[in-house]
Structure formats: C-alpha cells, structure tokens
Amino acid sequence: MRLVPTLLSLVAALAAGTNVVIAEEKTLVVSEWGYTPEQSNEFLYKPFEAICGCKVVIDTGNNADRLNKMRVRGGIDVMFITDAFTQQGIDAGVFAKIDRSKVPNLEEVYDIARAPQGEDYGPAYVAGHYGIMYDASKVKEPITSWKDLWRPEFKGFVAIPGFNTTTGPLTAVIAGERAGVDAFKDPDGAFKSLGELKDNVRKTYNTGSELVNLFSTGEVIVAAVQDFAAPAIHKAVPNAKWAPLSEGDYAIFNTLNIGKRANNPELAHQFINYKLSREVQEKFVAVGDSPVNRNVVLKPEQVGEMAYGADAISKLRKPDFKAILARKADWERRWNDVFGK
C-alpha cells in the first residue's frame, strides 16, 4: 500500500488496481457560546488549524444546553464553560481528567487559574469578575458596596442576573452578607434580604445583550454584572462606570475541559495549551478577555474593567460553586417565591 497525494495519481492508481490509503483529516469539535465569532476565527481557530493540520468544528449554545448535549451525546473534544457549570459537569462525570504534562503553558498561568476546580480538571483561560455597573450620569452618590443595590432611590431601576445564570445564585450569597448571615447556613435570612431587594429590581436578565438593552433605554441604571458585558454597556451608555466595591468582586473563571467521550483528546490538550499561550491570550484582550497568562503585558488604556495582573486577580473572591450546586434546588424554589410572584 502507498499514500497517493493527488487526485490525478489517485485516479491512475485506482485504474491500475492499486490499493490506496487516504489520510483522513482530523477534526476537533469545540463547544462554546458563539460570542465574537469573527475574532475567535482570526485569533484562535484558523491559526490552530494551520498548526495542527486539522479541522476545527464549532458547536454553539448556552452553558446548560451544551453541557446536556455533552452528557447525552458525547463527541465534544473541548468545552468552553463557566466555573458554575464546570462543577455541574464534574458532578455529572462528563469531563476527562486533564494530563497537565501535555499543557506546558500552564507554567505561565497565574496559580489561581491553573486548577480552579481541582487538578483533575481544566484550567481557566480568562479571569472574569462579577460586580456592579451604574450610569454615573443618573446616580448622584457613587456606588461603593454591594449593599448599595438596596438603596431606596434605586426602586425599579436595578437589574440582577436570573437564577439559572452563572452568577444568579451569587446574588443570594450577597443578600445574606448584606443581612449579616451566611446564605449556606441561614437561607431564610438570606432570601428575606433578597426579598427586600425585589422592589428595586426592574428585571432579572438572562443574557448580556438583554442587559445592554435595559441600560441603553434607561430602564435600568444599576446592575449586578459580569465584566464581559462591560464593553457593550460602555458603548451604549458612555457614562457607565464600574463600581469599586468595598467587599470585593467575585471571580468568575471560564474554563476549558475535555470531554470524557472526546474523539481526539490529544488534539484537545494541544488546543488548550495553545489557548493559554501568551500570543493568543494577548489577542483576546481586544474582545475584553482578561488574560491569565502572566507574561501578557498591557498598556493602561487596554485594561478597562478587566481584572488584570497578579494583584487585581489575587483580590477577587472565589465563589464556592460546589456548595451552591448542593443547594440549587432549594435556592431556586426560594428565588421563585421572591421573583416569581
């Protein structure tokens, strides 16, 4: 047998009765949200195809739908997913263990991002954060605390994420802190505090685009929000400001994990390593991704609302998503009792 490199030689070989082996192009199936598709193709997928000699196929959707697809069908090599849903995937047993020896760029990643949910599972590729943004032209006194969401003058002008988003349950934790209780030990107290926020809440939103629209129309002037939405909010509302909160923002890590039923785990490791490289991390700053590779150096005007640098990242509060997930059913019922009426 021999490999036939061209179509003409293939036809000639077949005519002569020669046995032919055709090398199949490898395919890497990547599951992600579908945000910034043009930039992702330019910065990541096309360059990686050139490096690996493979074809990258993108499967898009929200966290929950994609995780369910991986659980039911398999066939996903690499998944981009937030840490709250990463924990669900770990508990469901749908992720393979990461071989860290095959991801040498981990040596360049901040410690907090290398294994946010244990050494067996994927690293974070972006260090996001959850805080408060507000329209400074419509808010007289600057916001400096999570407790400010409850200020009476914000009645009907606040947006918070829906319960089944990545950060929704964190709002219950924050409500507990505002009341001086631990939401995990005293959910009654935490959700009583959350109920006291209800009059201020215009909308519980489920997507970043939905929140941007609320800001742009003036329906909302204050919101609990992840930083990935900040550039679009700034564009819609030039006076929008990220609040420096005395209690600190919460870290939200987007992770990369390999499917347990992946068809190409070796390629998946190679892809994760490439995504963590200084070169790729630097490019994605253009779409608001905070780099976790400590060798990325940014100019002050590039930083914006990102948690950039060792000092900023070290100050982020890390949510206990495992504990949140264990209480999800009870908390969701309580949440619906507050906001479903």
Salt bridges, closest charged atoms under 4 A:
GLU49 OE1 - LYS46 NZ 3.65
GLU49 OE2 - LYS55 NZ 3.90
ASP59 OD1 - LYS69 NZ 3.07
ASP91 OD1 - LYS322 NZ 3.75
ASP99 OD2 - LYS102 NZ 3.89
ASP111 OD1 - ARG114 NH1 3.48
GLU119 OE1 - ARG100 NE 3.24
ASP120 OD2 - LYS97 NZ 3.86
ASP148 OD2 - ARG151 NH1 3.68
GLU153 OE2 - ARG151 NE 2.84
GLU177 OE2 - ARG317 NH2 2.51
ASP188 OD1 - ARG334 NH1 2.66
GLU196 OE1 - ARG178 NH1 2.46
GLU196 OE2 - LYS192 NZ 3.02
GLU210 OE2 - LYS203 NZ 3.53
GLU219 OE1 - ARG202 NH1 3.85
ASP227 OD2 - HIS129 NE2 3.51
ASP249 OD2 - HIS129 ND1 2.77
GLU266 OE2 - LYS102 NZ 2.47
GLU279 OE2 - LYS283 NZ 3.52
GLU282 OE1 - ARG278 NH1 3.21
GLU305 OE2 - HIS234 NE2 2.57
ASP311 OD2 - LYS315 NZ 3.22
ASP330 OD1 - ARG333 NH2 2.83
ASP330 OD2 - ARG334 NE 2.91
GLU332 OE1 - LYS328 NZ 3.63
ASP337 OD2 - ARG333 NH1 3.60
